[in-house]
Amino acid sequence: MARFHRLRVAAVDRLTDDSVALALTVPPDLREEYRYAPGQHLTLRRRADGEDIRRTYSICSPAPEGGGPGTLRVGVRLVEGGAFSTYALKEIGVGDELEVMTPAGRFTLPPAPGRYAAIVGGSGITPVLSIVSTLLERESGARFCLIRSDRTAASTMFLEEVADLKDRYPDRFQLVPVLSREEQQAGLPSGRLDQDRLTALLPALLPVGQVDGWFLCGPYGLVEGAERALRGLGVMRSRIHEEIFHVDTGAPAAPTASAPAHSTVTALLDGRGGTWPVREGESLLETVLRNRPEAPYACKGGVCGTCRAFLVSGEVRMNRNFALESEETEAGYVLACQSHPVTERVELDFDR
């Protein structure tokens, strides 16, 4: 069960004009709870003007072996009008305490021999930095190709950390930087990494069919285009892993399902169950939160996957799903924040 704890800020490192890395100290008695797999994220919470504001940020540091971490480091990029990112860049200082949920997320790679690759855009580098640094440090039989797209050199997050990986693992780490709004003195021409460009580029960079796992992270448009390019090149869907950091306004969404009259949801959460009526237009998460405020959630936009639950019985319709893999939905998992009842009775299990 995901839980919030107050963690002290140990460092605030300016990465670019519009991004920072926050280092959080984990006391010894909480380190086991904050043990994480490379690629997982944290949900940070603050209360402002009576509103509960939650945002999800990926852990960028390599996962430690043995015990849990003494420090957690996350990257935060400023979003225009963002209630939390503005606070992070302008107000958070060393010594402050933040409410931090225990790690979550399935965009992960357990270290293993093989060939891996990632296509990332902007702040999508954050979880992949944890994945690649952990992998190369622990597994001498692993190789990694990182294709990263940024607007300009000045806007590139974790520039020094990625350069350090290139210096430490020159034979096993391939870096391919692309700038969309600025010409580079060397390397690839500027421009967006869309489906057509990736379809032509990828076979020239590495043996696409021999890659054991592809990790796509960033804005919806980049991830969607990269997935289509890979599928067109014959990559099996099971080898493609995705995490969306920003959903474009043009991203598809299913129409909201109207709840049947007198529909109810039964939910098991942290070992305790309950049954409640679903109000008109409510998502199942909203119904559960009215009665169990500790129910897990972060973005409420179908992106982070924090509210994942197993559909025990009944039928639901999800408005959006940018977090669950096809294998998870086929196994019966849904996003509670995007789910509306289609049958009069629905049962969810948040503990499974």
Rosetta blueprint (number, residue, H / E / L):
1 M L
2 A L
3 R L
4 F E
5 H E
6 R E
7 L E
8 R E
9 V E
10 A E
11 A E
12 V E
13 D E
14 R E
15 L E
16 T E
17 D L
18 D L
19 S E
20 V E
21 A E
22 L E
23 A E
24 L E
25 T E
26 V L
27 P L
28 P H
29 D H
30 L H
31 R L
32 E L
33 E L
34 Y L
35 R L
36 Y L
37 A L
38 P L
39 G L
40 Q L
41 H E
42 L E
43 T E
44 L E
45 R E
46 R E
47 R E
48 A E
49 D L
50 G L
51 E E
52 D E
53 I E
54 R E
55 R E
56 T E
57 Y E
58 S E
59 I E
60 C L
61 S L
62 P L
63 A L
64 P L
65 E L
66 G L
67 G L
68 G L
69 P L
70 G L
71 T E
72 L E
73 R E
74 V E
75 G E
76 V E
77 R E
78 L L
79 V L
80 E L
81 G L
82 G L
83 A H
84 F H
85 S H
86 T H
87 Y H
88 A H
89 L H
90 K H
91 E L
92 I L
93 G L
94 V L
95 G L
96 D L
97 E E
98 L E
99 E E
100 V E
101 M E
102 T L
103 P L
104 A E
105 G L
106 R L
107 F L
108 T L
109 L L
110 P L
111 P L
112 A L
113 P L
114 G E
115 R E
116 Y E
117 A E
118 A E
119 I E
120 V E
121 G E
122 G H
123 S H
124 G H
125 I H
126 T H
127 P H
128 V H
129 L H
130 S H
131 I H
132 V H
133 S H
134 T H
135 L H
136 L H
137 E H
138 R H
139 E L
140 S L
141 G L
142 A E
143 R E
144 F E
145 C E
146 L E
147 I E
148 R E
149 S E
150 D E
151 R L
152 T L
153 A H
154 A H
155 S H
156 T L
157 M L
158 F L
159 L H
160 E H
161 E H
162 V H
163 A H
164 D H
165 L H
166 K H
167 D H
168 R H
169 Y L
170 P L
171 D L
172 R L
173 F E
174 Q E
175 L E
176 V E
177 P E
178 V E
179 L E
180 S L
181 R L
182 E L
183 E L
184 Q L
185 Q L
186 A L
187 G L
188 L L
189 P L
190 S L
191 G L
192 R L
193 L L
194 D L
195 Q H
196 D H
197 R H
198 L H
199 T H
200 A H
201 L H
202 L H
203 P H
204 A H
205 L H
206 L L
207 P L
208 V H
209 G H
210 Q H
211 V L
212 D L
213 G E
214 W E
215 F E
216 L E
217 C E
218 G E
219 P E
220 Y H
221 G H
222 L H
223 V H
224 E H
225 G H
226 A H
227 E H
228 R H
229 A H
230 L H
231 R H
232 G H
233 L L
234 G L
235 V L
236 M L
237 R H
238 S H
239 R H
240 I E
241 H E
242 E E
243 E E
244 I E
245 F E
246 H E
247 V L
248 D L
249 T L
250 G L
251 A L
252 P L
253 A L
254 A L
255 P L
256 T L
257 A L
258 S L
259 A L
260 P L
261 A L
262 H L
263 S L
264 T E
265 V E
266 T E
267 A E
268 L E
269 L E
270 D L
271 G L
272 R E
273 G E
274 G E
275 T E
276 W E
277 P E
278 V L
279 R L
280 E L
281 G L
282 E L
283 S L
284 L H
285 L H
286 E H
287 T H
288 V H
289 L H
290 R H
291 N H
292 R L
293 P L
294 E L
295 A L
296 P L
297 Y L
298 A L
299 C L
300 K L
301 G L
302 G L
303 V L
304 C L
305 G L
306 T L
307 C L
308 R E
309 A E
310 F E
311 L E
312 V E
313 S E
314 G L
315 E L
316 V E
317 R E
318 M E
319 N L
320 R L
321 N L
322 F L
323 A L
324 L L
325 E L
326 S H
327 E H
328 E H
329 T H
330 E H
331 A H
332 G L
333 Y E
334 V E
335 L E
336 A H
337 C H
338 Q H
339 S E
340 H E
341 P E
342 V L
343 T L
344 E L
345 R E
346 V E
347 E E
348 L E
349 D E
350 F L
351 D L
352 R L
